[in-house]
Structure formats: structure tokens, C-alpha cells
Amino acid sequence: MKDEKAISPVVGIMLMIAITIVLGVTLIFFATAFEMQEPAPFVAHSSGELVRDVDGSVDQKVYLYHEGGESITVSDMEVVVDATEVCGKHARIVGLPVQNSLDSSNIEGETGMLDKGVSGLAGAIKEAEFSAGEMMMFRINNGKCPLEKGDQITVKIIHTPTNTVIIEETLTAS
């Protein structure tokens, strides 16, 4: 009888070890089954300005400055312009970099909100990378979204592979 009782604890310990091994293998399987994604570029500091009526014209220029941090591949980003508080419109600039000017394939949302003229873009929005010390500029169409002094819009740069907001600026019209 003593021999029969001795088998029970040994079998119990073996079952506990087997369950631990199965749980460990399952955890490792699930941890490695998911693709690890590269993090979004880190932008330490950015700024911007919203300049309206430059030199008496009807220009409304949005400037974004990358002042520190990692470079951003322009083809991996989109620019979101939210002027819903001012004129009820918002747009998203996609398909970057842009060669000469914006067209309907580069704008989602209110396509008339952004200026599609050749002089409506400048800086990194036309380049391969947006790096520290660089600027990008685009224009808001004054006829579709007129801005008064003190009006505010929000501009975000989204890193599309990670869907992360890497720059967000609330700009006040000067």
C-alpha cells in the first residue's frame, strides 16, 4: 500500500511540470506570432504659424517647422488640417511628397479648402524627408475658408505606418 501512495505525488509533480511547459510554449508562440512594428519617428520639438494676407494678398499660409528629433520620411506621412471651428471644413493631404502642386488625388475631405496653385506648396512637403531645421508650407484657400485675425486651426502630421500623430500644432491666424 505504501508504494501506491508514493506514485500519486510523483504523477502530480509531473503533471504540474507538463502544464507549466505547455503554458510557457503557448506564451512564447503568441508573443512571437505578432509582427513587431517599428515605432514612429520622434519629433522632439516643432512649431508653426498661420500667416494670413501676406503683403496685402489673399494668401493664407500654414508653416510647420521641424525643430528637433528624427527625420520623417515624407511618403510615410499625411497632413491633417482641421478648421471646423473657423469655417466648418477639414482636409487631409495624402500621397506625399507632392511634385508641383496639390490635385484632387492629394486631398481627402474638403478638396477646395487647400490651394492647388503651383505656388501653394514649399519646403519638405515636396521633398523625400522632413528633417530637423526644415520647414513645410501649404496654403488654405481664402475663398473656401476665410480666416480672420485670431482664428485657430489645428494641423497634425500623421505617421501612416503606425497611425501615430507625430506633430500637432494649434495655430492662430496673425
KARA-V967747 format. One record per pair of residues at least 6 apart in sequence whose C-alpha atoms are under 7 Angstrom apart, sorted by sequence separation. I is the first residue (numbers start at 1). J is the second residue. D is the distance in Angstrom with one decimal. If there is no record, write none. Layout:
# KARA-V967747
I_J_D + I_J_D
This chain:
# KARA-V967747
53_59_5.1 + 83_89_5.3 + 84_90_6.1 + 124_130_5.3 + 158_164_5.5 + 159_165_6.3 + 52_59_5.8 + 53_60_6.1 + 82_89_6.7 + 83_90_5.5 + 104_111_6.4 + 158_165_4.5 + 159_166_6.5 + 52_60_4.2 + 82_90_4.5 + 157_165_5.9 + 158_166_5.9 + 51_60_5.6 + 52_61_6.3 + 81_90_5.5 + 82_91_6.7 + 156_165_6.5 + 157_166_5.8 + 50_60_7.0 + 51_61_5.1 + 81_91_5.3 + 124_134_6.8 + 157_167_5.0 + 50_61_5.8 + 51_62_6.5 + 80_91_6.0 + 81_92_6.1 + 95_106_5.4 + 124_135_6.1 + 125_136_5.5 + 156_167_5.5 + 157_168_6.5 + 50_62_4.7 + 80_92_4.4 + 94_106_4.8 + 123_135_5.5 + 124_136_4.9 + 156_168_4.3 + 49_62_6.0 + 50_63_6.4 + 79_92_5.6 + 80_93_6.4 + 93_106_5.5 + 94_107_6.0 + 103_116_6.1 + 123_136_4.3 + 155_168_5.8 + 156_169_6.4 + 49_63_5.2 + 78_92_6.8 + 79_93_5.0 + 93_107_4.8 + 102_116_4.7 + 122_136_5.7 + 123_137_6.2 + 155_169_5.3 + 48_63_5.2 + 49_64_6.8 + 78_93_5.6 + 79_94_6.9 + 92_107_5.6 + 93_108_6.6 + 101_116_5.7 + 122_137_5.0 + 154_169_5.7 + 155_170_6.4 + 48_64_4.3 + 78_94_5.1 + 91_107_6.5 + 92_108_5.0 + 101_117_5.9 + 121_137_5.5 + 122_138_6.6 + 154_170_4.3 + 47_64_5.9 + 48_65_5.7 + 91_108_5.6 + 92_109_6.3 + 101_118_4.9 + 121_138_4.6 + 153_170_5.7 + 154_171_6.1 + 47_65_5.2 + 91_109_4.6 + 100_118_5.9 + 120_138_5.4 + 121_139_6.9 + 152_170_6.6 + 153_171_5.4 + 46_65_5.5 + 47_66_6.9 + 90_109_6.2 + 91_110_5.2 + 101_120_6.7 + 120_139_5.2 + 152_171_5.4 + 153_172_6.7 + 46_66_4.8 + 75_95_6.9 + 90_110_5.9 + 91_111_6.9 + 101_121_6.5 + 152_172_4.4 + 45_66_6.7 + 46_67_5.1 + 75_96_5.0 + 89_110_6.3 + 151_172_5.6 + 152_173_6.3 + 45_67_5.3 + 46_68_6.9 + 74_96_6.0 + 75_97_5.8 + 91_113_7.0 + 150_172_5.5 + 151_173_5.4 + 45_68_5.1 + 74_97_5.8 + 150_173_5.1 + 44_68_5.1 + 45_69_6.9 + 115_139_5.3 + 149_173_5.1 + 150_174_6.4 + 43_68_6.0 + 44_69_4.7 + 114_139_6.0 + 115_140_5.5 + 148_173_6.7 + 149_174_5.3 + 43_69_4.3 + 114_140_4.5 + 115_141_4.9 + 147_173_7.0 + 42_69_5.7 + 43_70_5.8 + 98_125_6.4 + 99_126_5.7 + 113_140_5.9 + 114_141_5.1 + 42_70_5.5 + 97_125_5.5 + 98_126_4.9 + 113_141_5.3 + 41_70_5.7 + 96_125_6.8 + 97_126_4.8 + 112_141_7.0 + 41_71_6.9 + 97_127_5.9 + 41_72_6.2 + 97_128_6.5 + 113_144_5.4 + 112_144_6.4 + 113_145_6.2 + 74_125_6.9 + 74_127_6.9 + 75_128_7.0 + 74_128_5.4 + 73_128_6.1 + 74_129_5.1 + 73_129_4.6 + 74_130_6.2 + 72_129_5.5 + 73_130_6.5 + 71_129_6.4 + 72_130_5.1 + 87_145_5.5 + 71_130_5.6 + 72_131_6.3 + 71_131_4.2 + 70_131_6.7 + 71_132_6.6 + 69_132_6.2 + 68_132_4.8 + 66_131_6.3 + 67_132_4.9 + 86_151_6.4 + 66_132_4.9 + 67_133_5.2 + 86_152_6.9 + 66_133_5.7 + 66_134_5.6 + 65_134_6.0 + 66_135_6.3 + 65_135_4.5 + 83_153_4.8 + 64_135_5.6 + 65_136_6.7 + 82_153_5.7 + 83_154_6.7 + 63_135_6.7 + 64_136_5.4 + 82_154_5.1 + 63_136_5.8 + 64_137_6.5 + 81_154_6.0 + 82_155_6.3 + 63_137_4.6 + 81_155_4.7 + 62_137_5.5 + 63_138_7.0 + 80_155_5.6 + 81_156_6.7 + 61_137_6.7 + 62_138_5.5 + 79_155_7.0 + 80_156_5.0 + 61_138_5.9 + 62_139_5.9 + 79_156_5.7 + 80_157_6.3 + 61_139_4.4 + 79_157_4.6 + 60_139_5.5 + 61_140_6.4 + 78_157_5.7 + 79_158_6.3 + 59_139_6.8 + 60_140_5.3 + 77_157_6.5 + 78_158_5.2 + 60_141_7.0 + 77_158_5.4 + 78_159_6.8 + 60_142_6.5 + 77_159_4.6 + 78_160_6.8 + 59_142_6.8 + 76_159_5.8 + 77_160_5.3 + 58_142_6.2 + 76_160_5.4 + 76_161_6.5 + 40_159_6.4 + 46_167_6.9 + 48_169_6.6 + 50_171_5.8 + 52_173_6.3 + 40_162_6.2 + 47_169_6.7 + 49_171_5.8 + 50_172_6.0 + 51_173_5.8 + 52_174_6.3 + 43_166_6.4 + 48_171_6.6 + 50_173_4.9 + 51_174_5.5 + 40_164_6.6 + 42_166_6.9 + 50_174_6.5
